[in-house]
């Protein structure tokens, strides 16, 4: 019985993943993280090829059900206006770093190495920067620290 349950769960996970991956077409943009030298010169610290989540349904789905994310990939959530509130790790399969970005493209808050919510949904934590934002970049957990991405840096991407 236990083996049957595991097998049934794997099939359900696979069907959900395929539904997710096939239900939307995502535009992609290269998102650059801009840092500054002590002298004030700007340079590109790193780049992520990011799927753009720019509709309510895409933003709600996010990276849910996906098994992994390549190191140089991400998802950029684009809101038409400034918003507040939080993100959670519902239906995630791997850790994420979540970067909240204001309307001037400045990184205002980074949550690092957030684990998937594997408990009852009523106990899933919500991560909020405590202020308004217009963009959110999700990348693999631990990358922001290992690449030297920090609050106060800016991002850029083509319009």
C-alpha positions in Angstrom: 0.0 0.0 0.0 2.8 2.4 0.9 4.6 1.9 -2.5 1.3 2.5 -4.3 0.8 5.8 -2.4 4.3 6.9 -3.4 3.8 5.9 -7.0 0.4 7.7 -7.1 1.9 10.8 -5.6 4.7 10.8 -8.2 2.2 10.5 -11.0 0.1 13.3 -9.5 3.3 15.5 -9.2 4.2 14.8 -12.8 0.8 15.6 -14.1 0.7 18.9 -12.1 4.2 19.8 -13.4 3.3 19.1 -17.0 0.0 21.1 -16.6 2.0 24.0 -15.2 4.8 23.9 -17.8 2.4 23.6 -20.7 -0.3 26.0 -19.6 1.5 29.3 -20.2 4.0 30.8 -22.6 6.5 33.0 -20.9 8.5 35.8 -22.4 12.0 35.9 -21.2 14.3 38.8 -20.5 17.8 39.1 -19.3 17.8 40.6 -15.8 21.1 42.2 -14.8 22.1 42.9 -11.3 24.1 46.2 -11.1 26.7 46.8 -8.5 28.9 49.8 -7.8 32.6 50.2 -7.1 33.7 52.3 -4.1 34.4 55.0 -6.6 30.8 55.0 -7.8 31.3 53.3 -11.1 28.5 50.8 -12.1 29.1 47.3 -13.4 27.1 44.2 -14.1 27.5 41.8 -11.2 25.6 39.0 -12.8 22.7 38.2 -15.2 19.7 35.9 -15.1 17.7 34.8 -18.0 14.2 35.2 -16.5 10.8 34.1 -17.4 8.4 37.1 -17.0 5.3 36.7 -14.8 3.2 39.6 -15.8 -0.4 38.4 -15.4 -2.3 37.5 -12.2 -2.4 33.8 -13.2 1.3 33.7 -14.0 2.2 35.5 -10.8 0.0 33.1 -8.7 1.6 30.1 -10.3 5.2 31.3 -10.2 7.7 28.5 -10.0 5.3 26.1 -8.4 5.6 22.4 -9.2 9.0 22.8 -11.0 11.7 20.4 -9.9 14.6 22.7 -10.4 15.9 25.9 -11.9 19.1 26.3 -13.8 21.8 28.4 -12.1 21.6 31.3 -14.6 17.7 31.3 -14.7 15.1 33.1 -12.7 11.6 34.4 -12.7 10.8 38.1 -12.7 7.4 39.0 -11.3 6.2 42.3 -12.9 3.3 44.2 -11.3 1.6 47.0 -13.3 1.6 49.2 -10.1 3.3 49.4 -6.8 2.0 46.6 -4.5 2.6 45.3 -0.9 2.1 41.9 0.6 4.1 38.8 0.5 5.2 35.7 -1.3 5.0 32.1 0.0 6.7 28.8 -1.0 3.5 26.8 -1.7 4.0 23.9 -4.1 7.7 24.6 -4.4 10.2 21.7 -4.8 13.5 23.6 -4.1 14.9 26.5 -2.1 14.7 30.0 -3.4 16.1 33.5 -2.8 13.4 36.1 -3.3 14.5 39.6 -4.1 11.9 42.4 -3.7 12.6 45.4 -6.0 11.0 48.9 -5.9 9.8 51.0 -8.8 13.2 52.5 -9.2 14.7 49.0 -9.8 16.5 49.0 -6.4 16.7 45.8 -4.4 15.0 46.6 -1.2 14.8 43.2 0.5 16.4 39.8 0.0 15.1 36.6 1.6 17.7 33.9 1.3 17.5 30.1 1.1 13.7 29.9 1.6 12.6 26.3 1.9 9.5 24.9 0.2 6.4 24.8 2.3 5.9 21.1 3.0 3.5 21.4 5.9 -0.2 22.2 6.0 -0.8 25.3 3.8 -2.3 27.1 6.8 1.2 27.0 8.4 3.1 28.3 5.3 5.0 31.4 6.0 4.5 34.6 3.9 7.7 36.6 3.2 7.1 40.4 2.8 9.6 43.2 2.6 7.5 45.4 4.9 7.2 48.1 2.3 5.8 48.4 -1.3 7.5 47.0 -4.4 6.9 46.6 -8.1 9.1 43.7 -9.1 10.2 40.4 -7.5 13.1 38.2 -8.8 13.2 34.6 -7.7 16.5 32.7 -8.1 18.0 29.5 -6.8 18.4 29.5 -3.0 21.9 30.6 -2.0 22.8 32.3 -5.2 22.3 35.9 -4.0 24.9 35.3 -1.2 27.4 33.4 -3.3 27.2 36.0 -6.1 27.4 39.0 -3.8 23.9 40.3 -4.5 22.9 42.7 -1.8 20.1 45.1 -0.8 20.6 48.6 -2.3 21.9 47.2 -5.6 19.8 47.8 -8.7 18.5 45.6 -11.5 18.0 46.3 -15.2 16.1 44.6 -17.9 14.9 45.6 -21.4 11.4 47.0 -21.6 
